[in-house]
C-alpha cells in the first residue's frame, strides 16, 4: 500500500529462524536485477542456502519488514567490535522505491545503538543503492576491484 509513492506503515521486527525461507525468497527476487546488471547469475545472495540464512538469523541482527503478514524486505547487521557490518538489504521487487529500504536501514541503526560505525558495500553499477546509502549518511571509504566487471564500493556511516 502506498500513498504518494511512500510506503504506508509496515511492521519491522527481528527475524526468527522460521522466517528464513521467506527472507531467502525475497532476497533471491531482489537480487535478480543485480545479477543481470553485472552479468553474473552466481552472486552470493542468489546461491546462499536456506540453512545459511537460518544460521545468520540465529547469529546476527536480522530485521524483516512485514506487510499484512508478508515479508517484503530484510536487512542484516553483524556486530564486529564497535562496527556493525550491514548486509543483504533486500526489498521485494514490487515494493521497491517505496521507502522500505530506508525504513529497514534506519531500524537497523536503531537496533544496534552500541555501534560506532556501520559499514557496507555495493557494486559500482548499483546507482539506486549508492543514492540510498549516501542519503542516509554513508560515505565512501574505498573501492575494491573484484574483476573486469565488478568494483565494490565500501561505505561507512558514523552516527
N, C-alpha and C positions, 0 to 999 in steps of 0.2 A: 504494500500500500504506500502510495506516495502522495505528497502534496507539494506542488510546485517544484518537482524534481528532488525534493528532500525526503528521506525515509521517515515514515511515521514511527513512533516508538516501537522498538523491538526489545526483547529481553536479552541482556548479555550476562552470562553467568559462567562459572567454572565448568569445564567439561569433565565428564566421568568416563571410565573405560568403556561403558556401554555405548557411548557416543562415537566411538572410533569409526564404525562403518559409515555413518552419515557424514562425518567430517572428511573421511577419505573420499567419499563420493563427490562432495563439494570441491575438495582440493583438486581432484582429477579434472572435473569440469572447468574449474577456474584456470588451471594451468595449460589447457589445450592451446589457448591463444598464444601463450608464451612459447610453447614448443613450436608452434607454427612460425612465430616471429624469428626464432633462432634456428629453425630448420633441424630440430633435434627432438624426436619423439621419446627419447630416453632420459629426459631431465629428471633429477632425483624426485621431485614431487609426484611425477607420474609413475614411477616404478616403486615407490615406497609401499611396503606391505601393510596389511591390516594390523598385524602383530607389532610392527614398528610404530605405527600410530598409537596403538594401545599403550605401549611402553612409554612413549613420550608423554601421553596424558597422565600416566602414573608418576612421572619423574619431574615434570616441568609445570609451569603455569600455562594451561591451555584454556582459552576462553572461547565460548561459542555464542553466536547470535541466533536467537530463536524468533521466528515469526509464526504465531499460531501453531507452535509445536514443531515447526520445520527448522532444521539447521540451515541457515542461509549464509553463514560466514564463520570464520575461526581465525585465531592468531595464537602463536606460541611464544613463550618467553622462558628462557633458561638462564637462571642467575649464576654467574661465574664471578666470584669475588664481589666487587661493587658494581659490576656491569650486568645488565640484562641483555642477552643475545636474543633478538627478535627474529622469528622465522615463520614462514608459511602463513602470511596474512592472505587469506582467501575469502572471496565473496562469490556466491553463486552467480553465474553469468546473467541471469535475468534480474538480478538485484544490483549489479554494478552501476556506479555513477549516482547512487542514491544516499551516500554518506555513511554506509556501513563500514567501510574500511577505516574512515576517520573515527567512528564510534568505537570500533574494536581496538584500534591502536591507543586511543585515549583511555579506554578502560584498562588496557594492559599497563599503561603508565601509572594509573591509579592503583592497580592491583599489586604493584611492586614498588612501594614507596621508598624502600631502602636502597634502590638502585641509584647510583650517582651518574650513570650514563646508560643509554640504550643504543646498542649497535645493531645494524642490519646491512644487508647488501641486496642489490638487484642488478639485472643486466643493463648494459649501456643503451639498449634499444627500447627499454621499458619506460617510455616517456610519462605515461599516466602514473606509474608507481613513483617515479622520481618527483613529479609535481606534488603528489600527495605527501611524500616524506618531507620534502622541503617546506611545504606549507605548515607541517606540524613541528617544524623546528630542527629537523635533521640537516646536518651539514656534511658535505663530502670530506672524507679523511684521506682516502687514497683509491687508486684503481689497480685492478689485478687482471692482467691479460691471461685468459684461460686457454684460448686457441685463436685461430684466424677469425672465428665468427662470434666470439664472446669475450667481452671485458666486463668484469664485475666492478660495480661502483659501490664502495663501502661508505656508509654514512653513520653519523653519531649524533645523538641528541642528549644534551646535558640540561637537566631541569633547572 
